[in-house]
Amino acid sequence: MKKSQRLRRVTGAALAVVLGSAGLVTAGTPAAYAATPSDEVAKLPISSFGALVVDSAHERVYVTDGSKASGASQVLVYNFQGQKVGSLPTDKAVSGMALSADGATLTVSQSDRILTFDTATQTRSGAKFTSYEVYCGRDVAVAGGKTWFTETPYGDSYCDRTDNNTTLNRVGDTYPVGTGWSTQGRLKLAAGPEAPDRLVMGQAAAGPNANPFLTTFDASGETLVRGPQRRFADAEGKGALDLKDIAQSADGKRIALADAAYGTRLLNADDLTDVPAAYQPLAAAAKASAVAFSGDGKYVARGAAASGSTPDLLIQAADPADGGAPLEFAFESELDGARVVPQGLGWAEDGSRLFAVTASGSQHWLHVIKPPAAQYDARFTGTLSTTPSKPVVGEPLGIRGKLELDGPAPAEPVKVTAVREDADGTQEVAAAKVAADGSFTVLDVPDRLGEATYTLRFLGDVTHRPAEDVKITVDVVKAPTSVELTAPAEATRAGGVEITGKLAGQGRALPSGIALKVTRTDRFGTTGELTSASVAADGTFKVRDLPNKRGKTLYEVSYEGDALHTASSARATVKITG
């Protein structure tokens, strides 16, 4: 078991915040998390994925590899901490699984049989033959006290062909019982304790020009009675279903679909119409792959296939009308996978843990994610201040403030993020750690003159809600410069005057090739401009002059400034004798 400690923000306009104890809270620009300390990760010894089943009564998680290989296989068994605790041996390749309503029996689809296992003893309790030996995998579901499975008779290269006929069957005493329902392409099934007599069936992999269906059945009797059905394409053929997963809400009133072409669809179970308050869209580059409701009715998990830092998993309030934004996970490395696999999500019945299977290539991982049991408020207190008080272009600027966190202290320092908005647009500023006393300093180097507005944000963490944004507007001014002169107290007309000096500036480096203006004013008040002084790369310069009058003579050296630096000057008085 490995624990990943990476926590990263996913940038974008429509990201997320974190779960609350009574729902979710929306605030400003949200945050996303990748493999937080509440995400435990186990590497799975499989090269493909079949199914995931969570047994809350015995705190076991079952995973099949869905392999098409011949020979003996196994169902992998993990505990709720993500540790492998055993396996259930099978004679041949395995794929789909389902748990009985009382949790006592695990049904497993082997390539030529439907097996049953006693979940208490972890031993095989039965086997029923199927009509075909197939390696395309089967979906299995338990509804109305009976076990249902899909059958795709042709294997290997035929598995995903749209002309491959798939049937829905019931496990019989010896051989399967045909239901009479069939279709082209694959079928997906869903059932569960939310509505124990309802079987949900959807068509998948039906071809680019097809309009796949979704339907429900009443499985309470000996034969299936079909209920509402729906196809999703419009009159122009757009919007067709690309089904990856099906889930039913804890109260049985809603059905969620992971639709790779649309996102997460939420439907009313009684007529399959859209729920008015829909879930917010996934990121543009993410394709929905899985969906699961927690048994306590609080949360929904939405899995996706996405690349890079685009979120692959969202956990949020089950009811989209709550208006909250999700906790987002981005899986993007060889330590935790790159995407959530289709049908790869399952909850503990009490909502205390979410189990997610991710994949990268042929590698797979099991994540055990614990949503926060409680969430506490956070707020910025006092007023923001800056150091220096007058920000200078090209110079470090510190924005000081204080963040107050309710509840327990965070295990690791939290961060405050900021963005700067000026005439050039919006620029993200490096985040600042918050000290134990709540103080922080956000550092930036403004690179443009004029007004700049800084928006500071605390995006929340696993146990704290986001704070309301605070802003401070500053006027960024030119960087100051200075001229220093070293001149003799006295000089002669014959020997002349030599004055040395240095030009210095704050902020960005002064440009090269600067020529300083030099003037001389004699004791009679006559002022004349001398040859300009060239400034060397280190800022030094020399002024040489042969004055023609005796007495006190004033020399002034001045720099006119530039786009980012102020003007400056210095004077020196020399007594001319002889």
N, C-alpha and C positions, 0 to 999 in steps of 0.2 A: 504494500500500500504506500502510495506516495501522496504527499500533500503539496500542492502547488501554492506558492505564496504570491504569485503575480497578480497585481491589481492595476488595470489600465483603463483609461477613459477612452471611449470611442467617440470621435468627433462627428458632428453633423447637426442638422437642424431639428431632427425629430428623434432624439435619443431618450433615455429613460432615467428614472430615479429608483427609489427602493420601496420595498414592501412595508406596509404598516401593520400594526397588530389588529387593526379593525378595517383594513383595506389598504389602499395606496394613496399617496399624496403627490399631486402634481406641483412642480415648481420650476420656473425658469427653464434653462437648458439643462437636461438631465444627464445622468451618468450611466456608464455601463461597466460591468465588472467581468474580469476573466479569471476563473479559477481562484476564488477568494479562499481564505482559511476555512470557510464552511463548505468547501467543495473538495471531497476526498476522491481520489482517482485510482482505479485499479486497471492494469493492463489485462485485456482478455486474450486468452490463447486461442483465438479464432481468426480465420481469414475472411469470413463472410458472416452476415447476421441473419438470423431467422426470426426470433421472437423474444419478447421480454414479458415475464409474468411476476407480479409481486404478491407474495403470500404474507399478509400482515399478521395472521394468527400465529404463525411459526417464525416470523421475522426472517423470511428467506426470499431471495431473488433468483429466479430461474432464467437462464439464457441459453438459446440454441444457436448453432452456427449457421444453419440454413445451407449447408454445403451440399453440392450435387455429387460429391465423391461417394464411391461405393465402399462397402465395408462397415464395420462397427463404428458407432459414434457415441455421443453422450450429451446429456443436459447438464450444463454447469450450474452449480449451486453456490450462492454467496449469502453472507449474512448482511444485516442492515448497516454494518460498518464498512462494507465493501471488501471483506476478506473471503476468499474462496474456502468453503467448508466441506465440499464434497462434490459428487457428480452422480447422475442417474444414468447408468449404462444402457445403450440401445443397440439393437442388432445392426441397424442400417442408418443412413442419413436421416436427420430430424429437421423439422422446420417449425410449424405452427404449434401453439400451446394455448390452453385455457384452463382456468381454475373453476371448480364447481362452486355453486352458490354458498355452500357451507364451508368452503375452503379445505375440505377433507381430501379431495381428489384432484390431481393434476393430470390433464389429458394432453398427450404429446403426439404429434403426427410424425410417424416414421414413414419412410418411403413406400412401404408396402402394408403398413398396419397403423391402427390408432391404438396407442398404448395408454394405460392409466397407471398412476403411481399414488401410493398412500403418502400424503404429505407429512403425517405424523411419524411414520416409520422410515420414510424415504426408500420404500421398496416398491417394485412393480406389482400391481394388483390385477392386471388384465391386459388383453390384447385382442383387437378385432381386425379382421382382414379388410382391406380396401379393394375396390374393383380393379385398380391398376397399381403397378409399382411406378411411381413417378419421382422425378428429381427437380421438378419446378417449384416445389414447396406448396404447402396448403395453409390457408387461413382456418383457424379453429375457434369456435365460440360455443358457449353453453347458454341456452335460453329455454325457458319453459321446462326446465329439468332434463333437457335432452341435449346431446352434443351434435353440433353441426360442423360440416367442413366442406371446403371447396376442393374440386378435383379437376386438375388440368392434365389430361391423359398423355399428351405428347411432351417429351422431354428435350433436354439439351437446347439446340438452336430454335426449337419451337416455343420455348417458354413464353417469350414476349411477343410472339407473332399475333397479329390482330385476328387472323383467321383460326386461331386455336380455340376450340370450344371448351368452355369451363362450366361445370355443373355444381349445383348445391345439393349436398347429401346429408342424411342423418345417420349416425352410427346405429346399426341394427344389432340384433342378437348374434348373428354370425357374419353377415355381409351387409354393406351399406344399403340404406333405403333411399331411392331417388326421390327427390321432391318435385321433379318436373320443371324446376327453374334452371335455366341455362342461359349463357350469353357468349359472345365472342370477346376475347381478351381475358384478363384476369379479373377475379372477384375479391373484394375485401369484406370481412365480417367484423361486427362488433356487438357485444352483449355484455351484461354485467348485472350486479345487484341493484343498480340504480333503477332499472325497469326489468325485473327478472324474466318477464314473458316476452320481451321485445328483442327481435333480431334485426340488426341494421345491416343492409348489404349495399355495396357500391361497386360500380364498374371502374376498373383501372386498366391502363395500357390498352386502350381500345383503338388506337390509331389517330393520326393527326387530323383527320377529317370527320371523326366521329363526335357524337354528342353523348357522353357517358351519363348513366342514370344513377340515382340513389333511391332506395326504397326501404320500407320497414315491413316486418312481418309480425303477426301475433302468433307466438309459438306455444301458446297455452294448451292447445289441443293436439290431436294426433297428426293433423296436417297443418301446414303453414297457411295462414290467411294474410294475403298481402294488404298492407295499408296504403298510405299516400306514397306517391313516387314523384320524382322530379328530375328533369334535365335542365341544364344551366345555360346552354348557348342561346343567344338572342336570334332574331330573325335573319341576321346577317352571318350567323354561325360563329359569332364571337362570344367569349366567356365560357367556353366548354370546360367541364370539370377535368382536372388532372389530379386524381385522388391518390393520396399517400397514406392517410390515416383517418380513423373515425373515433370519436369519443362521445360519451353521454355524460351530461352533468349529474351531480350527486342527487338532485331531486328528480332526475329522469325527464325533465321538461324541455331540455334543449339538447341538440346534437351539434357537435363541432366537427368540422372537416379540415384536414390539412390539405389544401389545394395548391399545388405547385404553380398553377397558372394565376391564382388569385390571392392567396394568403390564407388566413384562417377564417373560414365561413362559420357563422353561428346561426343555427336554424331552430325554429319551434318544432319540437318532436311530433306534435299532433298533426301537423299538415306540411311540414318541411318548408315553410315560408321563412324568409329572412327575419331575424330579430332586428327591430328598428335601430337599437344602439349596437353598432358593430364594433369589433376590436379595431384598434388603430392599425394601419398597414405595417407590414414588415419593411425593413430597409429595402431600397430599390434593387440591390444586388442579391437579396436573400430569397430563396425558394422554400415555401413551407414543406416540411417533411414529416412532422409528428405533432400530436396534440393529446393532452391528458388532463382530466379534472381531478383535483384532490378529493378524497372521500369525505372530508369534512365540509365540502361545499365552498371553501374560501377561495381557492386558487385555481388557475388554469396555467398549464405549461405549454408553450408553443415552440416547437423545434423547427429548425431551418437548416438548409444547406447554403453556406455563404463562405466567402474567402476573406483572408486577411483579418482585419479587426472589425469587420461587419458582424453584428450579433448573430449567433447561431441558436440562442435559447433565450426565451422571455418567460418570466414568471410574474403573474399579475393577478388582480382580483378576478374571480370567475365571472362576475357580472360586469360587462363593459359600461353599464350605466353608472357604476361607481366613479367613473371618470379618472381613475388613477393611471399612472404610467408604470411600465414594467421594470423589474430588475432584469438586466440584460447580461448575458455571458457571451464572450467571444472566444471560441476555441480555435487556436491557430498555431499549434506547435506539435512537435513529436512527443510531447509529454501528455497531451490531453486530447488529441484529435483535431479535426478541422471542420466537422459538421455533425449534426444530429441525424442519425439514420432514420429512414421511414419506420414508423411504429416503434420507435426506440425510447419512449417515455413511459414511466409508470410511477404512481404515488403510493406511499404508505397510506393506509386507510385513514389515519388521523391527521394527515397532511404534514406530519413532522419531517418527512424526507421525500425528496424527488429522486428517482433513479433515471439516469439518462445514458444511453449508449451513443458514443460518438465514433467517428471513423476518419481515417486519413489513408487513402489508398486501401490496402488490404489489412491494415492494422485497426484494432478496435479497443475502446476503453469503456469502463463502467464508472460513471460519476455518481456519487452520493451527495446530494445537495440539501442542506438544511435551511429552509427559509427562516428568517428571524422570528423568534417567538414573541418579541415585543419590539417596539420602535419608539424612540424618544425624540423630542424636539431639539432643534438647534437654532441659534439666532446670533446675529452680529450685534454687539452692544457698544455704546459710546459713539464717538464720531471718528471718522478717518482723518489721519493727518499725513503730511508728506515731509520727507527729508531729502533735499533742502526744502524750505517752505516755498521757494520760487524755483520750480523745475527748470532745468537748463537742457537745451537740445544737445544730444550726444553725451550727456552725463548721467550716471546712475541715479535713479529716483526710487526712493523707498516709500511705499504706502503702508502705513502702520494702522493696525486695528486689533479688535479682540472678538473672538468667537466663543460663545457660551454653549456648552453641551449638557443636556439633561441626562439623567440615568448614569449607568456605569461608565467609567473612563474607557476610551477605546484601547484595544490591545496594542495597536500601533498608532503613531502620530497621524492625524488626519491632515488633509491639505485644503488650502483655499486656492481657487483658481481665479484668473482674471482675464478680461479682454480689454484692449484699448481701442477706442474709436476716435479717429481724427479725420482730417480732410482726405487722407489716403484710403480710408475704409476702416475695417475692423481687423485687428491683429491679436492673436492669442498671446498671453504673457505666461511665463513659466510659473508653475504652481509653487506655493510656499507652505512649508510645514507649520503646523500650529503647535506652540509650546504647551507644556503642561498647565500653565496658568491661562491658556487661551489666547495669548498674544501671538501675533504673526507680522511679518513684513514681506510684502510682495515687491519684488525688485523688477525694474524695467529701465530701458534706456530709450527715451523718446527720441525719434529721429526727424521730427517735423515741428516747425514753429507753429504757434497758435494754440487754439483750444483743443484739449484732449480729455475725453471722458473715460474713466476706468470703472468697469462693472466687476465687482467682486462677488464670488459665488462659493458657497459650500454645497457640494452636490450630494451630500449624504454618504453614509457608509452602511454596513450591514445592520447596524443597530440604531442609526440616527437618520432622521428625515432631513431633507435639504433645508437650508436656511433661506429666508427671503433675501434676494439680491440687494446689495447696497452699492451706491455710486458716489464717485467724487470727480468733479471737473476741475482741471488745472489749466493754467495758461503757461505754455512752454515758451521760454524766452531764449534770446541768443546767448551763447556762451561768452563770458567776459574774457577780455585780453588785457595784457599789461605790458608797458614798456619800461624797462629799467635802464638808467644811464650812469656811467662812471666817467666823471670829467675832472680835469685838474682845477685847482683853485685859481692858479695864475698861469699865464702863458705869454709869450712875446709875439710881436707881429712877425718877426723874422723866423722864429722857430715854428710858429703855427700852433693850432689846437688839434688835439686828437681825443675824440670821445668814443668810448666803447659802450656797448649796450646789449640788451637781450629782449627779444619779443617773445612772450609766452601767452598761451591761450588754453582755456579749458575746453571740454567737449571733444569734438572731432579734431584731428590734426589740422593745423593751419596749412593752407595750400603752399606749394613751392613757388619760388620766384617772386616773393614779396619785395616791393620797393617802398621804403619808408620816406615820407615827406620830411625834409629838414629845412628849417628857417632860422635866420639869425637876425637879432634886433640889437642895434648898437645903443650907446648911451644917449644918442640924439633922437632915438625913437624910430630910426629908419629900419625897416624890415625888408629882408631879401630872401628869396628861396635859393637854397644851395642844391648841389647835385644830390639826388636821392641816394639813400643808403640801401644796399642790397642785403637781404637777410639770408644767412647761411642755413643749411639743413638743421643745425642745432639751435637755431633762433638767434644766434649772435650776429652783430653788425658793427661797423666802424664808421665814424664821421671824421673827415679831415677838412680843415679850413685854414686859410691865411687871411686873418682879419686885417682891415686897412685903417682901423681907428682904435685908439687906446680907450681904456675905461671898461666899465662893466658891460659885458656882452651876454645876451640871453640866447641860448640855443634851445629850440623845441623840435623834438622828433615825434611824428604822429603816424598812426596806422589807421586807415580809413574804414577798416572792418570788411566783412564779406557777408554772404547770405546767412551764415550760421554763427558769426562772431561779431561782437560789438567793436566799435572804434575805441582807440586808447591813445594816450600821448604822455610824454614826460618832458620836463625842462631841466636845464642846468645853466648856471651862471658862472662865467669865467672872467677874471680880471685880466685885461690885456695891458701889457706894459711894453716899454722900449720902442 
